[in-house]
């Protein structure tokens, strides 16, 4: 393979794009794969864990042919269905659960490496900066850590990255088909992690506002946005219909939201974590709170296996807890925001890991913050300024949700591609500003 074999943009109306040697991409994919397989080898015990019950849901789906609570008798919508469905597909043909988890998480991570390169064609100055953004994704500590756990971070990150990629491509083309494809991926991303739908709303709303501010015609962009939204809705329709039949309620996402909201907004959390000296919620106290919460729900006449009733009860209790301690709620929001952007990446192992993560995310975070300055810099071209604003809207959607709901550094993992792209833009602006060069797409 020669250096002149490159990935090139096929969007001539977007202006010249950076080229990226295929062999660089192959090397990055190989390195990313080796890092995650090494993590699987070093953390084999994590592959046996099932913290969010996705493996149990997949096993139930295989054994009983129903998406139900373990045992197959009671339907569930507590967790989104895509990830356990993907696991079930491999379990059905005899793949061990640990291999299924590793396989799908690896696919999600590698898709992100490819997606960051493709997005880089639209917003980065050169293939060097595209490469650095891709390195950020390939070596991201959170991505590597959660590649060995039966959780949705890696797969959701892959789906969201592809959705954002097609949305960038759609914004530079008149073809409605690309907008529809973007909508499909947002829909599948929502079935994996519901916040992807909130992210889509933010991005499409941002594009509409940009068109309005520019004084251009609104009807064409409005039609395309509707097509994108309809495509996402089309993907979600079977899930919504299934939930309406099983639960007699409109459930476009999950029955998990109320619990997540109350988890980060309750008296015990406020006392022990928000206002407490340690800032941690220890396992014994958390388990006691969970049991007491269930006891209170039963006392209020709620059936524990009735997910819809429990979800509504959790939301009611959340409103009571928040209105009863508004000051603690505000402090909790600030705490959640700091945890979401924690430079240690939530690492709680040894000091060396914490220091390494701190250095890594401090560098990424500096570029991320500087990208905001680049967005409003006078020497930044209008196209790139718009791209930065859209990417920040993706982060904003997560921040809005996780400032109120439960949050930690893990929650930002699906945004790895967006964060690395913005960080590369920020570092590029910082270095080129010293050279007195205008920041623009090539």
C-alpha positions in Angstrom: 0.0 0.0 0.0 1.5 3.4 -1.0 1.2 6.8 0.4 -0.9 8.1 -2.4 -3.7 5.7 -1.4 -5.8 8.0 0.7 -9.3 8.5 2.0 -10.6 11.6 0.2 -13.8 13.6 0.6 -16.5 13.0 -2.0 -18.2 16.3 -1.1 -16.8 18.8 -3.6 -19.1 21.6 -2.4 -17.5 21.5 1.0 -14.2 22.7 -0.2 -10.9 21.0 -0.2 -10.6 18.4 2.6 -7.7 16.8 4.3 -6.5 13.5 2.9 -5.6 10.6 5.2 -3.4 7.7 4.3 -5.1 4.4 4.5 -2.1 2.8 6.1 -2.3 5.2 9.0 -5.9 4.2 9.5 -5.0 0.5 9.4 -2.3 1.1 12.0 -4.7 3.0 14.3 -7.3 0.3 14.0 -4.7 -2.4 14.8 -3.4 -0.5 17.8 -6.9 0.2 19.1 -7.7 -3.5 18.7 -4.6 -4.7 20.5 -5.1 -2.2 23.4 -8.7 -3.4 24.0 -7.8 -7.1 23.7 -5.0 -6.6 26.1 -7.5 -4.9 28.5 -9.7 -8.0 28.1 -6.8 -10.2 29.0 -5.9 -8.2 32.0 -9.4 -7.7 33.3 -11.0 -11.1 32.5 -13.0 -10.9 35.8 -14.8 -7.8 34.4 -16.0 -9.7 31.4 -17.9 -12.0 33.9 -19.7 -9.0 35.5 -23.1 -7.8 34.4 -23.6 -4.5 36.3 -26.6 -3.4 34.2 -28.1 -6.8 33.6 -27.6 -6.6 29.8 -26.2 -10.2 29.6 -29.1 -11.5 31.7 -31.6 -9.7 29.4 -29.8 -11.2 26.4 -30.0 -14.7 27.9 -33.7 -14.3 28.7 -34.3 -13.1 25.1 -32.5 -16.3 23.8 -34.2 -18.7 26.1 -37.7 -17.3 26.3 -37.9 -15.3 23.0 -39.1 -12.3 24.9 -37.5 -9.1 26.1 -38.4 -9.6 29.7 -37.0 -9.5 33.2 -34.9 -12.5 34.1 -37.2 -15.5 34.0 -39.1 -14.4 30.9 -42.5 -13.8 32.6 -42.6 -10.0 33.1 -41.9 -7.7 30.2 -39.4 -5.0 30.7 -38.4 -1.6 29.3 -36.0 -0.7 32.1 -33.0 -1.0 29.8 -32.9 0.0 26.1 -33.2 -3.0 23.8 -30.5 -2.7 21.2 -27.4 -3.8 23.2 -29.0 -6.9 24.7 -30.4 -7.7 21.3 -26.9 -7.6 19.8 -25.6 -9.8 22.5 -28.4 -12.2 22.1 -27.6 -12.5 18.4 -24.2 -13.9 19.2 -25.4 -16.0 22.2 -27.9 -17.6 19.9 -25.1 -19.1 17.8 -23.1 -20.3 20.8 -20.7 -17.4 21.4 -19.8 -17.2 25.1 -21.1 -14.0 26.8 -17.6 -12.6 27.5 -16.7 -13.0 23.8 -20.0 -11.4 22.7 -19.4 -8.4 25.0 -15.8 -8.0 23.9 -16.8 -8.4 20.2 -19.5 -5.8 20.1 -17.6 -3.3 22.3 -14.6 -3.7 20.1 -16.7 -3.0 17.0 -18.2 0.1 18.6 -14.7 1.4 19.4 -13.3 0.7 16.0 -16.2 2.4 14.3 -15.4 5.5 16.3 -11.7 5.4 15.1 -13.0 5.4 11.5 -15.7 8.0 12.1 -13.3 10.5 13.7 -11.1 10.3 10.6 -14.1 10.8 8.3 -15.4 13.8 10.4 -11.9 15.2 10.3 -12.2 15.6 6.6 -14.8 18.2 7.2 -13.4 20.2 10.1 -9.7 19.7 10.5 -6.9 21.6 8.9 -4.6 18.7 7.9 -4.2 15.0 8.0 -1.8 15.4 10.9 -4.5 16.9 13.1 -7.0 14.3 11.9 -4.4 11.7 12.9 -4.0 13.2 16.4 -7.8 13.3 16.9 -7.9 9.6 15.9 -5.1 8.8 18.3 -7.2 10.5 21.0 -10.0 8.1 20.3 -7.9 5.0 19.9 -6.0 5.6 23.2 -8.9 7.1 25.2 -8.7 5.6 28.8 -12.5 5.5 29.3 -13.0 3.7 25.9 -10.4 1.1 26.8 -11.8 0.7 30.3 -15.4 0.1 29.3 -14.5 -2.1 26.3 -14.5 -5.1 28.7 -17.8 -4.4 30.5 -21.3 -5.4 29.4 -22.3 -1.7 29.1 -23.5 0.4 26.2 -20.8 3.1 26.2 -18.7 1.8 23.3 -21.6 0.7 21.0 -23.5 3.9 21.7 -20.4 5.9 21.0 -20.0 4.2 17.6 -23.6 4.8 16.6 -23.6 8.5 17.7 -20.3 9.1 15.9 -21.7 7.7 12.7 -24.9 9.8 13.1 -22.9 12.9 13.6 -20.7 12.0 10.6 -23.7 11.7 8.3 -25.2 14.9 9.7 -22.1 16.8 8.8 -22.1 15.2 5.3 -25.8 16.0 5.0 -25.2 19.7 5.8 -22.9 19.9 2.9 -25.1 18.1 0.4 -28.6 18.7 -1.0 -29.5 15.0 -1.0 -32.3 14.1 1.4 -31.1 10.5 1.6 -28.1 11.4 3.7 -30.3 13.2 6.2 -32.4 10.1 6.3 -29.4 7.9 7.0 -28.3 10.2 9.8 -31.8 9.9 11.3 -31.6 6.1 11.1 -28.3 6.1 13.1 -29.7 8.5 15.6 -32.7 6.2 16.0 -30.5 3.1 16.5 -28.3 5.1 18.9 -31.4 6.0 20.9 -32.3 2.3 21.1 -28.8 1.8 22.6 -28.7 4.9 24.8 -31.7 7.2 24.9 -29.7 10.4 25.3 -28.9 10.1 21.6 -32.4 11.4 20.8 -31.8 14.5 22.9 -28.5 15.0 21.1 -30.2 14.8 17.8 -32.8 17.4 18.9 -30.0 19.8 19.9 -28.0 19.3 16.7 -31.0 19.7 14.4 -32.2 22.7 16.3 -28.7 24.2 16.1 -28.6 23.8 12.3 -32.0 25.4 12.0 -30.9 28.4 14.1 -27.7 28.7 12.1 -29.7 28.9 8.9 -32.0 31.5 10.4 -29.1 33.7 11.6 -27.5 33.5 8.1 -30.7 34.8 6.5 -30.9 31.8 4.2 -34.2 30.1 3.2 -35.6 28.1 6.0 -37.9 25.8 4.1 -35.2 23.5 2.6 -33.4 22.9 5.8 -36.7 22.5 7.7 -37.8 19.8 5.2 -34.5 17.9 5.6 -34.7 18.2 9.4 -38.1 16.7 9.3 -36.9 13.8 7.1 -34.1 13.1 9.6 -36.5 13.2 12.5 -39.0 10.9 10.7 -36.3 8.4 9.9 -35.3 8.3 13.6 -38.9 7.9 14.6 -39.3 5.1 12.1 -36.5 3.2 13.8 -38.1 3.8 17.2 -41.6 2.9 16.2 -41.5 -0.9 16.8 -40.1 -0.3 20.3 -42.8 2.3 21.0 -45.6 0.1 19.7 -44.2 -2.9 21.7 -44.2 -0.8 24.9 -47.7 0.5 24.2 -49.0 -3.1 23.9 -47.1 -4.5 26.9 -47.5 -1.6 29.3 -50.4 0.5 27.9 -48.2 3.6 28.0 -46.1 5.8 25.7 -42.5 4.8 26.4 -40.1 6.1 23.6 -37.0 5.5 25.7 -37.0 3.4 28.9 -38.6 3.1 32.4 -35.3 3.9 33.9 -35.4 7.7 34.0 -37.2 8.2 37.2 -34.8 5.9 39.2 -31.7 7.7 37.6 -33.1 11.1 38.6 -33.9 10.1 42.2 -30.5 8.3 42.5 -28.7 11.7 42.3 -31.4 13.8 44.0 -32.3 12.3 47.4 -31.8 13.1 51.0 -29.2 10.5 51.6 -27.1 11.5 48.6 -27.4 15.2 49.6 -26.2 14.5 53.2 -23.5 11.9 52.5 -22.1 13.0 49.1 -23.1 16.6 48.3 -22.7 18.0 51.9 -20.7 15.2 53.4 -16.9 15.3 54.1 -16.0 12.3 51.9 -17.9 13.2 48.8 -18.6 9.5 48.2 -21.6 7.3 48.5 -20.4 4.0 50.0 -21.9 0.8 48.8 -23.5 -0.2 52.1 -25.3 3.1 52.4 -26.4 3.0 48.7 -27.8 -0.5 49.1 -29.7 0.5 52.3 -31.2 3.5 50.5 -32.3 1.3 47.5 -34.0 -1.1 49.9 -35.7 1.7 51.9 -36.9 3.2 48.6 -38.5 0.0 47.5 -40.1 -0.3 51.0 -41.6 3.2 50.7 -42.9 2.5 47.2 -44.7 -0.7 48.4 -46.1 1.3 51.3 -47.5 3.8 48.8 -49.3 0.9 47.0 -46.8 0.5 44.1 -46.1 -2.9 42.7 -42.3 -3.3 42.4 -42.6 -5.3 39.2 -44.8 -2.6 37.6 -42.0 -0.6 35.9 -44.3 2.2 34.6 -45.8 2.8 38.1 -42.4 2.6 39.7 -40.9 5.0 37.2 -43.7 7.5 37.9 -43.2 7.1 41.6 -39.5 7.7 41.3 -40.2 11.0 39.4 -42.7 12.1 42.0 -40.2 11.4 44.8 -37.5 13.3 42.9 -39.7 16.4 42.7 -40.4 16.1 46.4 -36.7 15.7 47.3 -35.6 18.6 45.0 -38.3 21.0 46.1 -37.5 20.2 49.8 -33.8 21.0 49.4 -33.2 23.4 46.5 -29.8 24.5 47.8 -28.5 20.9 48.0 -30.0 20.2 44.6 -28.0 23.1 43.1 -24.8 21.9 44.8 -25.5 18.4 43.5 -25.8 19.8 39.9 -22.4 21.4 40.3 -21.0 18.2 41.6 -22.4 16.2 38.7 -21.0 18.6 36.2 -17.6 18.4 37.8 -17.8 14.6 37.7 -18.9 14.6 34.1 -15.7 16.5 33.1 -13.4 14.8 35.7 -9.9 14.8 34.3 -9.1 11.5 36.2 -11.8 9.8 34.1 -13.3 8.4 37.3 -10.2 6.2 37.8 -10.2 4.9 41.4 -7.4 2.3 41.1 -3.8 3.1 41.9 -2.1 6.5 41.9 -0.2 5.8 38.7 -3.5 5.2 36.7 -5.0 8.4 38.2 -2.0 10.5 37.3 -1.9 9.1 33.8 -5.6 9.7 33.2 -5.2 13.1 34.7 -2.4 14.1 32.4 -4.3 12.6 29.4 -7.6 14.3 30.0 -5.9 17.6 31.0 -4.4 17.8 27.6 -7.6 16.8 25.9 -9.6 19.2 28.1 -7.3 22.1 27.4 -7.9 21.7 23.7 -11.6 21.3 24.3 -11.8 24.6 26.2 -9.7 26.4 23.6 -12.0 25.3 20.9 -14.6 27.6 22.4 -12.1 30.5 21.9 -11.6 29.3 18.3 -15.3 29.3 17.8 -15.5 33.1 18.5 -12.1 34.0 17.2 -12.1 36.7 14.5 -9.6 34.7 12.4 -11.8 31.5 12.3 -13.6 31.0 9.1 -17.4 30.9 9.2 -17.7 27.3 8.1 -15.4 26.0 10.8 -17.1 28.3 13.4 -20.5 26.7 12.5 -18.9 23.2 12.8 -17.5 23.9 16.2 -20.9 25.2 17.4 -22.6 22.0 16.2 -20.1 19.8 17.9 -20.5 21.7 21.2 -24.2 21.3 21.0 -23.7 17.6 21.1 -21.7 18.0 24.3 -24.3 20.5 25.6 -27.1 17.9 25.2 -25.2 15.5 27.5 -24.4 18.2 29.9 -28.0 19.4 30.2 -29.2 15.8 31.0 -26.4 14.7 33.3 -26.3 17.9 35.3 -29.8 17.0 36.6 -29.7 13.2 36.3 -27.0 10.9 37.7 -23.6 11.6 36.3 -19.9 10.6 36.3 -17.1 10.6 33.8 -18.4 7.4 32.2 -21.4 9.3 30.9 -19.3 11.3 28.5 -17.8 8.2 26.9 -20.2 8.2 23.9 -18.9 11.7 23.1 -15.3 10.6 22.7 -15.2 11.3 19.0 -16.8 14.8 19.4 -14.5 15.7 22.3 -11.3 14.6 20.4 -12.3 16.5 17.3 -12.9 19.7 19.3 -9.7 19.2 21.3 -7.7 18.9 18.1 -9.4 22.0 16.7 -8.5 23.9 19.9 -4.9 22.8 19.9 -4.6 23.7 16.2 -6.1 27.1 16.9 -3.7 27.7 19.8 -0.6 26.8 17.8 -1.6 28.6 14.6 -2.6 31.6 16.6 1.0 31.9 17.7 2.1 31.7 14.1 -0.5 34.4 13.2 -2.3 32.1 10.7 -6.1 32.2 10.1 -8.0 29.1 11.2 -10.0 27.6 8.4 -10.8 24.3 6.7 -8.4 23.4 3.9 
